[in-house]
Amino acid sequence: PQWVYRNRHLVENLWARLKEWRAVATRYEKTATSFLAILHLAAAADWIKI
C-alpha cells in the first residue's frame, strides 16, 4: 500500500537526520540505555530544529 512507502520514506529521512549526530552514527554509547537516551536527545533537537 501507498502509506507503507510514505511512512518508510519518513522514517528513513529521520534516521538520516539523526545520523548527523556523531554519537548516533558511530554508536558511541555502548549500553542500550545510553544509546536510547542519545536517540531521544537527537530526536528532540531535530523536532525543535536545533
Sequence and secondary structure as in RCSB ss.txt:
>XXXX:A:sequence
PQWVYRNRHLVENLWARLKEWRAVATRYEKTATSFLAILHLAAAADWIKI
>XXXX:A:secstr
 HHHHHHHHHHHHHHHHHTTSHHHHTT   SHHHHHHHHHHHHHHHHTT 
